[in-house]
Amino acid sequence: MGERTPVRDVEVAGTIRLGQFLKLSGLVEHGADAKDVVAAGEVTVNGRAETRRGCQLTQGDVVAFGGDRARVAAD
């Protein structure tokens, strides 16, 4: 109980925008879904709510949505 969801590493070359990462990582199924959940404040980056779909992510950033977490890993 109270256990956090394990973080899954997703390999990315360089930087990536939040909306793109949500789709690439499988946290959302479609790009339109990413737009909606980010705008609604349902996504966190490194534990803080993020409402900018174009926010640039870099290696080590952890994105969470819907009980799942994914980390930006070097390609």
C-alpha positions as CSV (number, residue, x, y, z in Angstrom):
1,M,0.0,0.0,0.0
2,G,1.2,3.5,-0.8
3,E,3.6,2.0,-3.3
4,R,4.4,4.1,-6.3
5,T,4.1,2.8,-9.8
6,P,7.5,1.7,-11.2
7,V,9.0,4.1,-13.7
8,R,9.5,2.8,-17.2
9,D,12.4,4.1,-19.3
10,V,11.6,5.3,-22.8
11,E,14.6,6.0,-25.0
12,V,14.6,9.3,-26.8
13,A,17.3,11.0,-28.9
14,G,17.9,14.4,-27.5
15,T,14.9,16.4,-26.3
16,I,11.2,15.8,-27.0
17,R,8.0,17.7,-26.4
18,L,5.6,16.6,-23.7
19,G,2.8,15.8,-26.1
20,Q,5.0,13.7,-28.3
21,F,6.5,11.8,-25.3
22,L,3.0,11.0,-24.0
23,K,2.2,9.2,-27.3
24,L,5.6,7.6,-27.8
25,S,5.6,6.2,-24.2
26,G,2.1,4.8,-24.6
27,L,0.8,6.9,-21.7
28,V,-1.9,8.1,-24.2
29,E,-3.1,6.5,-27.4
30,H,-3.5,9.5,-29.7
31,G,-2.0,12.9,-30.0
32,A,-5.4,14.5,-29.5
33,D,-5.6,12.7,-26.2
34,A,-2.3,14.2,-25.1
35,K,-3.6,17.7,-25.9
36,D,-6.7,17.2,-23.8
37,V,-5.1,15.6,-20.7
38,V,-2.3,18.1,-20.6
39,A,-4.7,21.1,-21.0
40,A,-6.8,19.6,-18.1
41,G,-3.7,19.5,-15.8
42,E,-3.8,15.7,-15.5
43,V,-0.1,15.2,-16.4
44,T,2.9,15.8,-14.2
45,V,6.5,16.3,-15.1
46,N,8.9,15.6,-12.2
47,G,6.0,15.7,-9.7
48,R,4.6,19.0,-10.9
49,A,1.5,19.6,-13.0
50,E,2.3,20.7,-16.5
51,T,-0.2,22.3,-18.8
52,R,2.1,23.1,-21.8
53,R,2.0,20.3,-24.4
54,G,5.1,21.8,-26.0
55,C,7.1,21.7,-22.8
56,Q,10.6,20.4,-23.7
57,L,11.6,17.2,-21.8
58,T,15.2,16.2,-21.3
59,Q,16.9,13.0,-20.1
60,G,15.8,12.0,-16.6
61,D,12.5,13.8,-16.7
62,V,9.6,11.7,-15.3
63,V,6.2,12.0,-16.8
64,A,3.1,10.7,-15.0
65,F,-0.5,10.2,-16.2
66,G,-3.3,7.9,-15.2
67,G,-1.3,6.0,-12.6
68,D,1.6,5.3,-15.0
69,R,5.0,6.8,-15.1
70,A,7.7,7.0,-17.8
71,R,11.2,8.5,-17.7
72,V,13.0,10.1,-20.6
73,A,16.1,8.0,-21.2
74,A,19.0,8.5,-23.6
75,D,18.8,6.7,-26.9
